[in-house]
Amino acid sequence: MGFTLGAPRSFRLSPDGKAVIFLRSRGGTDPVTCLWALDVSSGQERLIADPADIGAAGAQDDPIEKARRERVRERAGGIVAFGTDTDCTLATFAIGGVIYLADLRADVPGEVVRELATATPAADPRLDPTGARVAYVSGGVLRVYEIASGTDYALADPAGADDITFGLAEFVAAEEMDRSRGYWWAPDGSAILTARVDDSPVQFWHIADPANPATPARPVRYPAAGTNNALVSAYVATLEGSLTEVQWDADSFPYLVTVSWEASKEHQDGERGGPPQPLLVVQSRDQRRMQIRAVDPGTGTTTLVREDSDPAWIDVVRGVPAATDSGKIVWTADVGGAKRLVAGTQAEHAAGTAELLTPDSLNVREVFGIDGEVTLFCASGEDPSVISLWAADHGGVQRVSDAEGTHGGQLAGGTLLLVSRTLAASGVTARVLRAEGQTGGWAEVAQIGSLAERPNLPAPSPDLCWSAGPNRVRTAIVLPSWYEPGSGKLPVLCDPYGGPHGQRVMAARDAYLTSQWFADQGFAVVIADGRGTPGRGPQWDRAVLADLATPVLDDQVEALQSAAERCSDLDLGRVGIRGWSFGGYLAALAVLRRPDVFHAAVSGAPVTDWRLYDTHYTERYLGHPDTSPDVYEQSSLIADAPNLTRPLMLIHGLADDNVVVAHTLRLSSALLAAGRPHEVLPLSGVTHMASQEDVAENLLLLQVEFLRSALGIKD
């Protein structure tokens, strides 16, 4: 679990800044997550809900909830997500398909948490902003439970259609758009905007369990590149029972990226005689156009607020659109070579006159929220390994975190929650600070304690550097803790992810725990974030357009050669490479196309044929396979099978429904047909996460033994 058990996470700061609600297990070996609250004024923590106390510690999740956890890579058990009302007086969560309600104000044991008599199995419960009712999904039906009366009823029902659901995110939204939810409450609790997903156009794939031949293969809807996506529409469902379809050009903009009902404050009840307008963000299938549209909840009609276009693609940025108290809509745009914050009214966005809030020296990574007129966000400057926390308003930007490390947080009611990881210490630090009058400074008033165990191994001490080549690849070198410089040559292990959305070189100690373990087995570990990895701006991201192979592999070679120049003890005659997912693809790519540089590879859950990966990710970079088949051939590995001359181990979970095992099996078949020896390690019952403790531990040991043998390393 990466020493994350017992660490606080999933924070929710109350609007008045007086309380922090969060999740944390009881200790570093406890995988069952509990719900906690911190009183900011006293600094006292209080346990709100422990699954063991409410008899739910061993509960099994329903298939919908298990699928949601897989999409967000949730490894823990117990309470893994919760929702609150606006004022943070109540919280709700689901365990094993049963919904519970916690009174965050109650102090009497036994009166804090109660089970709700909802339909089961239930998934994704969310309180309405007023705290009067809970919405949830059961059997593809969006339902509402009235807390005071105990009344439970369907709000949006697919009427028995097996392929249609209300209130859930479709596969590509959850996997690729960072949208794990499928419905949104109106600010006054009078209505819900819900997604309707029709999966019937999506092809069936089958996930078999070869270790248990009596078990039928599990059918899943998988939208592979070039095939049909789910049909996604949206409806406004009122508590009175009306269901109004939201209208936009779904043929041109089929992807529903996100919805924000709170982000439109221009049309409040007093002006329109109804609830404020939700904002809908939609995207074209080629992802070169994205629109913000304002929804009239009474009629379902939409009006264009803003459209962005790019010859490559438009990024999905978490946390936007958002809105200031004065009604300015906060968004991100690629301007002047950087991803920047912009803010303006609907009219200003439509006219292209929205104000730029951030300079071109910052690349915005995520928006965490808005307090009044202040937008809290994280961004990287020249060094992408550092992710600082910033506050922006009409008057400019101010860094509110330390200059080093990686930081996130929340801001509300004059309270700043600062969540930090640094190279100087292990683990996560969650500090609560209050604004100091007119000085603009912050004073710490409390900390949220971490109960995580510290690794029983030497603290990683990576050497963060830039490559000397033309691309200045950000690189980390991790040496054995026991190694004395000049005492002999070290075999090298490259340990990248290397692709879009994945960053490995971070100014945070715990990012290198596994790499340090490998280093202490006798390797010099080199980690490089080449072109396409996040944090360095649009031009860097878009270098992988139409080619996911050449730039990323070239940058690994550049980083490796520069690392050897920086540290003369690296033995470039013995270089291994390992990786998982895109990193697994990159590892196999390395030995297939650059055997002169890389001498052995461990490839975990690799994408080997991009036609087998999902639409939203693959088509963003490679286009549609029917119109650019040569691009798919260039980036895939199957045709390279006859070129294998180096030892290669392929590892894949047989239950993986993200990168299905067919990727590894097709490459293995091609290698066999070409007479190329290789190893395949199938993992029975394991998904893309490979999170089972015994599997994760033994995988590390097996990789070390394979690399030692392949590189001729003797004890």
Buried (B, 14 or more C-beta within 10 A) or exposed (E): BEBBBBBBBBBBBBEEBBBBBBBBBBEBEBBBBBBBBBEBEEEEBBBBBBBBBBEBBEBEBBEBBBBBBBBEEBBBBBBBBBBBBBBBBBBBBBBBBBBBBBBBEBEEEEEBBEEBEBBBBBBBBBBBBBBBBBBBBBBBBBBBBEBEEEEBEBBBBBEEEEBBBBBBBBBBBBBBBBBBBBBBBBBBBBBBBBBBBBBEEBEEBEBBBEEEEEEEEEEBBBBBBBBBBBBBBBBBBBBEEEBBEBBBEBEEBBBBBBBBBBBBBBBBEEEBEBBBBBBBBBBBBBBBBBBBBBBBBBEBBBEEBBBBEBEBBBBBBEBBBBBBEEBBBBBBBBBEEBBBBBBBBBEBBBEEEBEBBBEEBBBBBBBBBBBEBBBBBBBBBEBBBBBBBBBBBEEEBEBBBBEBBBBBBBBBBBBBBBBBBBBEBBBBBBBBBBBEEEEEEBEEBBBBBBBBBEBEEEBBBBEBBBBBBEBBBBBBBBBBEEBEEEEEEBBBBBBBBBBBEBBBBBBBBBBBBBBBBBBBBBBBBBBBBBBBBBBBBBEBBBBBBBBBBBBBBBBBBBBBBBBBEBBEBBBBEBBBBBBBBBBBBBBBBBBBBBBEBBBBBBBBBBBBBBBBBBBBBBBBBBBBBEEBBEBBBBBBBBEBBEBBEBBBBBBBBBBBBBBBBBBBBBBBEBBEEEEBEBBBBBBEEBBBBBBBEEBBEEBBEBBBEBBBEBBEBEE
